[in-house]
């Protein structure tokens, strides 16, 4: 059965590719081969290669296991930690609404 995937915006695609490259460099700095990391993570070499290329169809579980195998699992805590936009929106809802001055019909 073929899975349909939604298109990824170019900006997101570039970010995924950059993430994959950072993971690849982290693996190489640790002198871990693609085959060895794939075995540690429990995925195929092809799946790991797809992750390093920024393929958006690779699952989040694979990413978390790779981060853990590379000793980078604490980086997960940094994702969406400081939700500045969400905090501003929440603050705007908490502010009392301004009252409009009413005109007296005279």
C-alpha positions as CSV (number, residue, x, y, z in Angstrom):
1,X,0.0,0.0,0.0
2,X,1.4,3.4,-1.0
3,X,1.3,6.1,1.6
4,X,0.5,9.6,0.4
5,X,2.6,12.3,1.8
6,X,1.8,16.0,1.9
7,X,4.2,18.4,0.2
8,X,6.7,20.1,2.4
9,X,7.3,23.8,2.0
10,X,10.8,24.7,0.7
11,X,11.8,26.5,3.9
12,X,10.9,23.4,6.0
13,X,12.6,21.2,3.5
14,X,15.8,23.2,3.9
15,X,15.6,23.0,7.7
16,X,15.1,19.2,7.6
17,X,18.1,18.9,5.3
18,X,20.2,21.0,7.7
19,X,19.1,18.9,10.6
20,X,20.0,15.7,8.7
21,X,23.4,17.2,7.9
22,X,24.0,18.1,11.6
23,X,23.1,14.5,12.6
24,X,25.5,13.1,9.9
25,X,28.3,15.4,11.2
26,X,27.6,14.4,14.8
27,X,27.8,10.7,13.8
28,X,31.0,11.2,11.9
29,X,32.6,13.2,14.8
30,X,31.9,10.2,17.0
31,X,33.4,7.9,14.3
32,X,30.3,5.8,14.1
33,X,29.6,4.2,10.8
34,X,26.2,4.4,9.2
35,X,25.8,0.6,9.6
36,X,26.7,0.7,13.3
37,X,24.4,3.5,14.1
38,X,21.6,1.9,12.2
39,X,22.1,-1.3,14.2
40,X,22.2,0.6,17.5
41,X,19.0,2.5,16.6
42,X,17.2,-0.6,15.2
43,X,16.6,0.7,11.7
44,X,17.9,-0.1,8.3
45,X,20.9,1.8,6.8
46,X,18.6,3.2,4.2
47,X,16.2,4.7,6.8
48,X,19.2,6.3,8.6
49,X,20.5,7.6,5.3
50,X,17.0,9.1,4.6
51,X,17.1,10.8,8.0
52,X,20.5,12.3,7.2
53,X,19.2,13.6,3.9
54,X,16.3,15.3,5.6
55,X,13.5,13.0,4.4
56,X,10.3,14.2,6.1
57,X,8.8,10.8,6.1
58,X,11.2,9.3,8.6
59,X,9.4,9.0,11.9
60,X,9.9,11.0,15.1
61,X,10.7,7.8,17.0
62,X,13.7,7.2,14.7
63,X,15.0,10.7,15.3
64,X,14.7,10.4,19.1
65,X,16.6,7.0,19.0
66,X,19.3,8.5,16.9
67,X,19.7,11.5,19.2
68,X,19.9,9.1,22.1
69,X,22.5,6.9,20.4
70,X,24.6,10.0,19.7
71,X,24.3,11.3,23.3
72,X,22.1,14.3,22.1
73,X,18.8,13.3,23.7
74,X,18.8,16.5,25.8
75,X,18.4,18.5,22.6
76,X,14.8,17.2,22.4
77,X,14.0,19.4,25.5
78,X,15.0,22.5,23.5
79,X,12.4,22.0,20.8
80,X,9.5,24.5,21.2
81,X,10.7,25.3,24.8
82,X,10.4,29.1,24.4
83,X,7.1,29.6,22.7
84,X,7.3,33.4,22.5
85,X,4.4,33.8,20.1
86,X,2.1,31.5,22.2
87,X,3.0,33.5,25.3
88,X,2.3,36.8,23.6
89,X,-1.1,35.5,22.4
90,X,-1.9,34.2,25.9
91,X,-1.0,37.5,27.4
92,X,-3.2,39.4,25.0
93,X,-6.1,37.2,26.0
94,X,-5.4,38.0,29.7
95,X,-5.4,41.8,29.3
96,X,-8.7,43.4,30.1
97,X,-10.6,44.6,27.1
98,X,-10.7,48.3,26.6
99,X,-14.1,49.8,27.1
100,X,-15.4,52.2,24.5
101,X,-16.7,55.5,25.6
102,X,-20.4,55.7,24.9
103,X,-21.9,58.9,23.5
104,X,-24.9,60.3,25.2
105,X,-27.6,61.2,22.7
106,X,-28.6,64.7,23.6
